[in-house]
Amino acid sequence: MPDDVNRPTRSYDASGRRARALASRRAVIAAAQELLEEVGYSATTVVEVARRAGVSPESIYKGFGTKAALVKVVFDVAIAGDDDPVPVAERPEALAIRAEPDVREKLRLYAAGAARRGAQSARVQLALRNGAHSDPAIAELWATLQDERLAGMTMVARHLVDTGQLRAGIGVEEARDVLWACIAVEVFDLLVLQRGWTVEAYADWLSRTLAASLT
């Protein structure tokens, strides 16, 4: 039989394998996030993640490498809200903030986005922060994530200062540090997870606090 007769079948089989592999990967990420939020980093094991996801532990190690590497993927997906390979800074939400001419509206949009990301990722972030005390790999990951967060705050602060609409005397460093403090996961934890604020109430408070502090 000519080779070209079989090509559609091979193509179909390949696409089916990719779809199954993607579904399995997403199941592993979801299971790992559930465990991190329920029992924390130390008590989350690859064996239990595999059991919940319906895969073998060996497949997780093959697909992700280490437990710490899996947790990094979980963090990235939790922050973004999905596993699309598009950086948060290049998504429509961030582009809308940069395009908005009024600085107070920029801060409102930024606060709304920060609140959504907090709702998606706060428990994962807290699990990583707490896990850093017991695992050097997670301690290194947490430090890297904090460095990345500071770099992101610096970029946002520079953009805000460049608008010329912040209060006189506020420079990039002060604006960065205000953002750094107000948007910290610890604040979301205190107000939403511990005190029971709604995400909407937190977003409104954050918007008003940023505006009062910077404009």
C-alpha positions, 0 to 999 in steps of 0.5 A, spaced: 500 500 500 502 506 498 505 510 504 501 516 502 494 512 504 497 511 511 499 519 512 492 521 515 492 515 520 499 517 523 497 524 523 490 523 527 494 518 531 499 523 533 494 529 534 490 524 539 497 523 543 498 530 543 491 531 546 492 526 551 498 528 553 496 535 554 490 533 558 494 528 563 499 534 564 493 539 566 490 533 570 497 533 574 498 541 575 491 541 577 492 535 582 498 538 585 495 545 586 489 542 590 494 538 594 499 544 595 493 548 597 490 543 602 496 540 605 502 545 604 508 543 600 512 538 605 506 534 605 505 534 598 508 528 594 509 526 587 506 519 589 499 523 591 499 527 585 500 522 581 494 518 584 489 524 584 491 525 577 490 518 575 498 517 572 504 514 574 509 517 579 514 516 573 510 520 568 510 526 572 518 525 573 519 524 566 514 530 564 516 535 569 523 533 572 523 534 580 517 536 585 520 543 585 520 544 578 512 541 578 511 546 583 514 552 579 509 550 573 503 550 578 505 557 580 506 559 573 499 557 571 496 559 578 498 566 576 496 566 569 490 563 570 491 558 564 497 554 561 497 558 555 504 560 553 503 568 553 507 572 559 502 576 563 505 582 561 503 581 554 496 579 555 490 584 554 489 586 561 496 588 561 496 592 554 489 595 557 493 598 563 499 601 559 494 604 554 489 607 559 491 615 559 488 616 566 493 614 572 487 613 577 484 608 572 490 605 571 491 603 578 484 601 578 485 596 573 491 594 576 488 593 582 483 588 579 488 584 576 492 583 582 485 581 586 484 576 580 491 573 581 491 573 588 484 569 588 487 564 583 494 563 586 495 566 594 494 559 597 499 556 592 504 562 594 503 561 601 505 554 600 511 555 597 513 561 602 512 556 608 515 550 604 522 554 603 523 553 610 524 545 609 526 545 602 533 548 599 530 548 592 523 551 594 527 556 598 531 558 591 525 558 587 521 562 592 527 567 592 527 567 585 520 569 584 520 574 589 526 577 585 521 577 579 516 580 582 520 586 584 522 587 577 515 587 575 513 592 580 519 596 578 517 596 571 510 598 573 512 603 577 517 606 572 510 606 567 506 610 572 512 615 574 512 616 566 505 618 566 507 625 570 500 624 574 503 621 580 504 626 586 510 631 586 516 627 589 514 620 588 519 617 584 520 610 581 523 607 588 517 609 592 512 607 587 515 600 586 515 599 594 508 601 595 506 596 589 511 591 593 507 592 599 500 593 598 500 587 593 504 582 597 500 575 598 501 576 605 496 582 605 491 578 601 492 573 606 490 577 611 484 581 608 481 575 604 483 568 606 483 570 614 478 576 615 473 574 609 473 580 605 470 578 598 475 579 592 471 585 589 472 588 596 479 587 596 480 590 589 476 596 591 481 597 597 487 596 593 485 601 588 483 606 593 490 605 597 494 605 591 491 612 589 491 615 595 499 613 596 501 615 589 497 620 586 
